[in-house]
Amino acid sequence: MMYYYGNFDGGFLPFHFLGFIGMLAFWALVIAGIVWLVRNASGTSNGSTTSAHGSPLDILKTRYAKGEITKEQFESMKKDIHG
């Protein structure tokens, strides 16, 4: 016995793509959320802008201690940092 299912003959219906687009959008949002969580999980929570190596003055002091810059350069750069 054959059943009648309406006017669907197994061909293309334009509204089939709405479900496909919705599925793609859902997974894109899930992946973007995971990427956002991973990137922000390792960041600082206090919102500071110092780098992982310390403040600019700390970096300058380290360079001076290693002998990479002279005392005159250190004083000049320190003046530039503090304005």
Buried (B, 14 or more C-beta within 10 A) or exposed (E): EEEEEEEEEEEEEEEEEEEEEEEEEEEEEEEEEEEEEEEEEEEEEEEEEEEEEEEBEEBBBEBBEEEEBEEEEBEEBBEEEEE
